[in-house]
Amino acid sequence: MQRFRWASFVFLSAALITSASSCGGHNSVISTPSAQSPFVAARPAVQPLDQDVVVGPKTIVVVNSNANSVLTFDRGANGDVAPTLTLKGDKTALKTPVALALDKDGNEYVTSYSENTITVYAPGAAGNVLPIRTISGAKTGLDGPLGVAFDSGGNLYVTNAGDASITVFGPGVSGNVSPIRTISGAATELKIPFGIAVSGSTGKIYAVAGSESVVVYKKGASGNVAPIQRIKGAKTGLNFGDGIAVDGAGNIYVANHVGNTITVYAPAATGNVAPIRTIDGANTDLGLPQYIAALSNGRIFVTNAVPCTVLVFDVGANGNVKPQREISGAKTTLANPQGIALP
C-alpha cells in the first residue's frame, strides 16, 4: 500500500524514501509493512534524555533518512558545517532509517522501518561499516519500528506502528529474540505509536500514541494496560505529534509535525490540558519538525524537515522566538533528518 507523506499534508506511519534529492521528504513515497496505515506523522523517538550524562564527545547524532545514513556534528555546530562523521554504505544495512537512541556506552541503535530491524553501531562509527549487532526476526515483534529509547537499566523500548505496540528488550540483545515485555491492546490507547522516551529517574514510559495524543505508563508496564496519564484534546495543541522528550524536571516536550510547533507540558499533565509553553511562529524556523531531544542543562535540539535543518532552542523558550543555533546548508548533507540523540 502506497501513500504520499508530506504532499497535501497526508501523514502516515513512516517513510520509505524514494527521492533522496528532495529535502524534507517532498514527493516521498510511503510503504507500510502491515495493513494498518492510519494518518499520522512518521517517526519519533528519543532516548531517555532527562539524563544529561555525557558518555563520549559532546556531539549531536542525527539519522539522515533520505540518504540512508547517520551523521555526527559537534554539539556547538552552527550554520553550513560539514558533519564530523558519516555512517553510510551497503555494509551498514541502513534502509529507511528513522529513529535513534544511544545506550550508556554510546552505542548507536537505529531503526530501519522498512526492514523491521534495529541495527547497532559502535560509538563514533563512520564509513561503510557493519553493525556490531542486529535485532530482527519474527520473534522480536518488530513491526514498523518508529521510536527507540532506553531506561536507566539499559532496557530498550521500541514503538511499533504496524501493530500498535511497545516492545521491550533486555540489555545487549541481538538476533531473533523475544521481547521481555510488550505493551499492546485496546486499554493501552496506542493507535500508531511514534516517539518514545523513558524517564531515567522515575522509569515512566512516554509515547506519542497517535496523531493527537500522548500517553504515559508506569515503570515496568506490560500487557494490555491503561496509561496513568493521557494528554489529549483541543486545548493540548497537539497536531500530528512526532518526537517526544522529557527533561530532568519531568517536563514533556512534543514536536508537532503538522502544527509546526513544540508544545511543552507539566510533569503531571493529563487530560485536555493546555501546554505550559509553546514554541510557535515564523521566527522559530520550524517547518515540519520531526524528532526532539531535551537536555537538562538548557537546550532543545529539533530535526526539521522543511528545510532540512537541526534547530537549537533554549529549554525555556516560549512563543515566536528565534533558535539559538541552526545547522543548515549544503555542507551539512542533511536530507530528511529524523531521529536525534546526544551522547
N, C-alpha and C positions, 0 to 999 in steps of 0.2 A: 504494500500500500504506500503510495507516494503522495506527499503534500508539499506545498511551499511554506517555508517557515516565516521569514520576515516579510516577504512580499504580501501586500494587502493586510499586514499585521495579523496573519494567521500563525499561531504558535503551537507547536507540537512537542512531543516528549524528548526529542534530542535531534542532533544533526548528523546526517550522512552527507558530508560536504562534497559537492561535485565541481565547484568552481573556486579554486584556490586563489584566483585573481581578484575576487570580489571581497573587499574588506567589509566585515560586518555580516557576512553571510547572505547578502542580497542575491537573489536567484539561486540560492542553495536548495537542494532537494533533500527531503527527509525520507528515511525509510525506517519504520519501526519494526523491531524483531518479534513483536507479538501482535495479536489482533486488536489490542486495546490502544487507541490513538486519540485521546481527547485533546482539546485545545488548551495547551499550556506552554509556557516558555520552557526552553530547554536548559538543562544543566544547573546546576547549582552545586554546591558542595564546597565546604571548607573544613579545615581541621579544627580541633578544639582551641580556638585562638584566644581564649581568655587566659591562656598560659603564655606569658611573654618570656619564653625560655629560648635563648639563642644556642643552638646545637652546632653551629658552624659559622661560616662567614655571614655577615649581615647583607643578605641578598633578597631578591624577590624572584620567585619561581612561577612561571606562567605557562599554562597549556595553550599552545598555538594551534587551534583546531584545524583550520583550513590547510595548514602546511604539514599536518601530522608530525608536530614537533613540540618540544618543551624548551622554553627559553629561560635563561637566568640573567638578571640585571643586578647591578649594585643597588643596595637599599636606597641610596640617595640619588639615584639616576633621575635626570630631568631633561626634557626636550628630545631632540632627534639623536639618540645614542644607540650604538650597537649593543646587543647582548654580550655578556662576558662568556657565556657558554650556550651552545645549541646542541640539543639531543635530537637527532633526526637520521632516518635511513631505514632500509628494509629490515636490518637486523633488530631494530628496536621493537618491531611488531606494533608500533603505534598506528592505529586505524580509527579514525573519528575519535580522537582523544577528547575528553570532556572535563572531568573533574580531577582534582589533585589534592593529596594530603601528604604530610611528612610525619614519619614516626619519630620517636625520641632520639634516634640515632641519625636522623636526617635522611633516611632512605625515602625515595620518592615513589608514591603509589599513584598510578594513573589509570583511570577507567577508559577503556575503549568501547564506546557504546555499541557500535555495530557488531563487535566481536563477542560481546558479553564476557569480557575479560578485565582483569586488573593486572597490569604489569608493574614490576617493582625494579627500581634502579638504585644503584649505589649513590651516596651523596656526591654531588658535583659531577654526575655522569654527563658525558658530552660525546658528540660524534655519532657514528653509526655503530652502537654497541648493543650487545644482547642484554635483556633483562636478567637480573640475578634470580628472580623468581617470577612465576606467573600463576595467578589464581584463575582457573577456568574449568569448565566441565559441568555435566548435568547435576552432580551432587551439590554444587555451590549455590544453586538457586539464583545465580546472577541472570537478570532479565532486563536489559536496557539500563545498565548502571549509570546513574547520573550524579551521584554525590558520594563523597567519602570523608570520613572523619575518624579520629582516634580518641579513646578515653584515656584517663591517666594510667590505666593498667596496660595499655598497649593493644587493647582490643580494637578491631577495625569494624566500622559501621558503614554500610552501603545502602543507598536508596536505589530501588529498582522500579523504573517507570512501567515496565511491561506487566508486572503482576501486583503493583501497588504494595510493595513490601519494603521492610528494612531488614537486611541480613547482617548478622554479627559474627565475625571470625576471631579466633584467638590469635595471640601474637605470633608472628613469624610463619604463618601458614603458607603453603604452596601446593599447587596442583589441583586435582579434582577432589576437594574436601568439602564436607558438610559444614554449614554454619553451626555455631554453638547456641545461637538463639535466632529466632525470626519473629518480627513484629508484622502481623498481617491479619486481615479480617475486617468485617464491617464496623466493629466497635472502634477500630483504630482511627477512623476518619481519613485514612490515606486514600487519595484518589490517584494522582500521578505524582509521586513524591520527587522532589528535586534536591535543593540544597539541604545539607545536614550539618549540624555542629553538636559537640558534646562538651559540657562544662567540665573542666578539669577539677573544679572544687566540689561541685555537688553531684556530678555524674548524670545530671538531667540531659535528655536527648531532645534536640530541637530540629524540626524538619519543616520545610515548605511542603505542605500536604497536597496542594493543588494550586490553581492559578490565583486564588484569593484567600488562602487560609494558611496559618501556621499552627502546628501542634507541638506540644511538649509532653514527654513521657518521663516517668520516674526512672531513677537509676535501676538498671537491671531488667527493665520491662521486656516481656516476652509474650508471644502468642497474640490472641485477639483481645487486646487490652485497650481501654479508653484512655485518651490523653488526660493529664492532670491540669493542663491549661490549653486553651484554644483561642487564637486571635482570628476573628472572622467578623465581617460585616462592613457596612458602608463607611462607618467612622474610621476604620483602620487605615484607609488609604492604600491598602494592598491592591496591586494592579499587575497581575502576572508576575508574582514573585519568583525569582530565580535563586540567587545565592543568599545564604544566611550566615551570620557570625554572632558570637557572644563575647562581650568584653569582660574584664576582670571583676566588674561590679555586677555582672549578670544582665546588663542591658542587651537587648536583642536588636540586631541590625539586619534589614532586608533590602536587597537590591530589586527594585520593581522594573522589570524589563520593558513593559509597555508604558508604564506611567512615567518613565524617565526620572525616577525619584529614589532616594534612600530613606526609608522610614525606620525610626528607632522607637523601641517600646521599653517600658519599665520592666524590671525583672519579674514581677508578679502579674504582668498584664494578662488578662483573659477576657473573652467575650468581644463585644462590639465596642472596642475602646480606641480612642484617638492616640496617635503616636505622641511621644513626648518631644520629639524633634523630627523635622522633615527637611532633607536637602533637596531643593527643587527650584528650577528656574533656568533661564538662558545662561546666566553667568557660570553655572555649575559645569557646563560642557558634558552633562550626562546625555548619552544617546544610546538607548537600548543597553543599559547596564546589565551585567551578567553575574559575575561572582564577586564576593566581597570578603575581605579579611580585616579584622579589627584588632589592633594591638593595645594592650593596657597602658602603654607608655605614650599614647596620644595620637595615633594615626589610623586612618581608614584607607585601605587600598581597594580599588574597584576596577575590574576589567570592563571595558566599554566597547560595544560592537560597531557603532557608527558615530564618529570614525573609530578606527581600531586604536585604542589608547589604554593606558593604565593611569587612572587618576588617583591622587593622594589628597585626602582631606584631614583636617584636624578632627579628632574623635568627638569633639563637642560641636562640630559645625552644624548650623541650622539656617534654613531659608535659602535665599538666592545668593550663594557665596561662591567665589572662585576657588578652584582647587589650589592647594599649596604648590603642587608639582604636577606635571603631566608628561608621561613618556609617550611620544608620538613621532611619526615621520618614517621615511623610507628606510633609514638605517636600522630602525628597531626590528624590522621584518615581521611586525605584528600582523597576523592575518586571522581574524576572528578569535581574539584572545578570550579564554573562558576561565577554567579553574586557576586559582592563585593561592600561593602559600608562602609563608615567611619563615625561613629557618631560624 
